[in-house]
Amino acid sequence: MAPVIDVHTHVVPSGWPDLGSPDDPWLRMDSATAATIMLGDREFRRITDACWNADTRLADMDADGIDVQVVLPTPVFFGYDRKAADAARIAAIFNDLTLEVTAQAPDRLVPFCQVPLQDTDAAITELDRCIANGHRGVEIGNHVGDRDLDDAPILDFLRRCAEHDVAVFVHPWDMAPTPRADPWMLEWLVGMPAETHLSLLHLALSGAFDRLPESLRLGFAHGGGSFAYWCGRADNAWRHRRDLVGADSEHPPSHYAGRVYVDSVVFSPEALKTLIAVHGADRVVLGSDYPFPLGERPAGAVIRATSLQADQRELLLSENAKTFLGAGA
């Protein structure tokens, strides 16, 4: 039976050196199995040892019927607002610590690295180091300040990933703060899907997809945000109001839906069917956002609960992830 692969899980090491700034993340250990990520003196997120303890993680995987996890960085550690040298140092710290966690179960835990995306040369240097050390792919944030994924230096980095046959997983982060998003975790419930939709439209409407090699394996978290549900609106604007939109792409946005992988963390069969209809059954991969509080447990529950043909279910649970990860998956 094909292994069930979860492409969207996160790691937080059990500790790390001082990163150099009073507002940098640090870990307050609350007990042997619980901790809090702190930003200076402010609580950011409470976590459990599932973030760093491979035994806890493997037990949860077994309970959920997951054979393999892709283990991603946690975006709060990206450091894109730091000087490139500092961000490179931070990335190296967390990348090496991630390997320590995944080395506890190398046949089941697949490490992805982070890079200082604000500097293309530094990002490529760290990517090359990490791939040589055993990382299987890279996670990037969906923007660097006001620069989105269609920014020329970021496109250069993505081309390098394609040249090296390295999978890239894009995660929303650094949502614009507003008091309107303070209640009810709206920054996560609304901001994250909107950020991902924004970045996909940047790639589509700018013509970046036309300039990127089709061999690039690019995945997007959280079902690609709201893109699948609103690409018809973007297509309508592309076709009928190019004078307003000013799109530079050869095709409407929906044309590029098959260029990206999207994970299944959409929490309803109806939404999952929309993803399949828009992106294609060969472009949706199981993802859970484990072990964070808004993730799916049991992982893969919506895929298993959705009425799909057997071959489609196998694609979503296993085969698509193998293709996304590339050689050796």
N, C-alpha and C positions, 0 to 999 in steps of 0.2 A: 504494500500500500504506500502511496506517495506521502512523503512527510508534509505535515501541516506547518506552514511558515507564517509567522507574525512579523511583518516588516516594520511595525511602528511601536517600539517600546523604548523606554529611557533608562539611563543610569545616572545615579548620583553617588560618587565615591563616599566612603565613610569618613573622609577628612582630606585636607590638602593644605599646602603651605600658604602663608599669607601672600595675597596676590598684589599687595603694594599700595592699595588705596583704602581709606576708611569706609567707603561705600561699597567696596567689593563684596561679593558673596562669601560667607563663611558658614560653617555648619555647627549649630548648637545641638549637642547630643543631649536628648531629654531622658533617654533610658537606653538599655542595651539594644532595643528593637525600634526605637522611635527617635526622630531628630527634627529639627526645624532649619530650613535654609533661611539665613538672615542676610539682609542687605543693610550693612551698617548696623544700626540698632533697631531696624524694622523687620518684623516677621514677613517673609515672602511666601513660604509654603511649608506645611507640616508633611513629613514623609515617614515611611517605615523602612525597615531593613530590607524590604523587597528591592529597594533601590541599589543596594550594594552587596547583599548576601545572596550568593548564587544558590545556596541550598533552599532558601525561601522562594526564590524565583523559580527554580526547577520544580518545586512542589506545586506551585501555582500553575505552571505550565502543564504538569501531569494532570492536575485536576481539570484543566480546561481543554485537554486534548491537543496541546500545542507541542510539536516536536522540536521546532527551531524558532528562536527569536533573533531578529535584527536589533541590536542594542545601540541606541542613538544617544548622542550628547543631550543634555538639557539646555535649552536655548538661553536661559538666564546667565550661562557662563560664556557666551560667545565673545563678549568684549569688543564688539565692533565700534564702540565709542572711544576706545583707547588708542594710543599710538600703536602703529603696526608692530613695533618690536615688543611692546607689552602684550598685545593680543596674541602674538606668536608664542611668547613664553607661556601665557595662560593656556593656549590651545595645547601646547606640548605637555603641560602638567596633566590636563584632563584626559588627553589621548592616551598617555602612558598608564594612568590609573584605570582607564576603561579596559585596557588590555589585561590588567591584573584581575579584574572581575571576570571577564570573558574566558580567561585562561583556566578558570576553575571548571569549565565545561565547554571545551573548544569545539566539540562536535554538535553542540546545541545553541551556543551563544555566538552570534556573528557581530563583531565590532565595526562600527562606523566612526569616523573621526570628525573633528571640527577644524576649521582653518580661519586665519585672520583675513576674512574676505574683503576688508577695506583696502588691502594691498595685494594686488594680483601676484607679484613675484613672491612675496612672503607666503601667500596662500598656496601657491604651487610647490614651494619648497617644503612646507609642512605636509601637504598631501603626498608628495613623493616619499618623504620620510616615513609617513604612517603606512602607506601601501607596502613599503619594504618591510615594515615591522609586523604586518599581519592584518591591518584594517582592510575591510572588504569594500568600503565605500565611504562617502562623505555626506554629512548633513550640513546644510547651510540655512541661514535665515532668509526670509523672503525679501528682505531689503537691507540696505546699509544706509542708515539715515534717510535722506531723501532720494537716494539712488536705488532704483528698482533693478529687477533681473535683466532688463534690456540695456542696462548701462554697459558701455563698451568694455571696460576692464573686467566686469563680471562675466560678460560673454566670452572674453578671452579665457577666463578660468574654466568656464563650462566646456569650451572647445578642448582644453587640456584634459579634462575628465573624459571626454569622448575619445581622445587619442590614446589614453591609457585604459580604455574600456572599464571605467570606474562608474558605478552607479551613484547618482546624486539624489538625495532626499531633501525636499524643501519643506521647512516648517515655519508657520507664521510666528511672529514674535514682535515685541516692542510696539504694541498697539498704541496709537496716539491717545494720551490720557484726556479724559473729559469727565466732569462730574456726572454727566448723564449716564455713564457706563459704570458708575461706582456700585449701585445696588445690584444684588442678585447675580453677581459674577458676569455682568453683561459684557465686560471687557473680553471675556473668554467666549461667551455664548454668541455675541454679535461680532466683536472685533476680529476674532481669529478667522471665521469664515470669510469676512469681508476682506481681510488682508490677503488671503490666498486667492480669492477672486480677482482682486486688484492686480496681483502679480501675474496671473495667467493672462489677463487682458493686456498687460504691458508687453508680454512676450508675443502675443498674437497680433495686436493692432500695430505695434512698432515694426513688424516684419522680422523680428528677431528669430522666430521659428524658421523663416525662409533662409536665414543666414547661418543657422546652427545645423550641424550635421545630423541627419536622421538617425545615426547610430547612437546619439546621446540618449542614455537611459535616465530619464528625469521623472522622479516621483513626487507627488504632493500629498501632504497630510490632510486628515479630516475630510476625506472625500473630495478634495479639490475645492473646499470651501463652498461658496454659493454659485460657482461657475456653471455647473451642469444645469442648474435650475433657471439661470438667467442668460445663457448663451444665445437663446433665441432673441432676446432683446438686443444684445450686442450685434447679432447678425443683421437684424432689422436696421439698426443704425448704420452698419457698414454698407448695406446694399442701397439704402434709400437716402441717407443723409451724410454721404462722404464729405460734403462741403462743411458740415459741422464737426464730424468726428475727425476728419483729417488722417484716416488710417493709412499706414504705409505698407500694409500687408498685401500679398498677392491673393489671399483668400479670406473669407469671413472667419470669425473666431471659431465656430464649430468645426471647421475643417481641421483645426489643429488639436482637437480633443483626443484624437488617436495618437498624438505624439507624446503623451504623458501617461504615467501610471498614477492612479489615485487609490487611496486606501479605503477600507470599508467602514470606517468609524462614523457611520451616519445614523445608526440606532433604530432604523425602521425598514421593513421590507420594501415599502413603497419608494423610499429614498434610494435604496440599493438598486432597485430595478431602473430608476432614472439614471443612476451612474452607468449601469450596463448599457442602457439605450443610447446615452450620449457618448461615452468614452469607448465602449465596446467591451464585450465579455473578456477579451484578452488583455485588458488594461486595468482591471480592478484587482487589487491585492488585499488579502486579509491584513488589517491593522487594528490595534486595540488601544494604543496610548497607555499601555501598562507601564508603571503601576500607579499612575496619577488618578486623582479622584473623579475626573470626568471621563475616564476611559471605559471601555467595554469589558465587562466580566459576566459570564465566561467569555474569553476572547473567541471571536468567530461566531457568537450566538446568532447574530442577524443573518449571516450567510447560511447557517444551518437551518434557520427558521423560515427562510424565504423559499418559495416554490421555484426551483431552478431545475433545468435539465441536469442529469448526472455529470455530463462532461463540462457544463458551465461551473458547477459546484467545485469540481476538481481543479479547474483553472483558477478560481478565486482562492481556494484553500492552499494550493501548492504550486501548480505549473507556472502561473504568471510571476510569482515571486522568484522562482528559479531563473526565469528569463531576465527579470529585473536585476538580480544579483550577478548574473553573468557566469563566466566560466568557473567551474568548481562548486556550483550551488548544489 
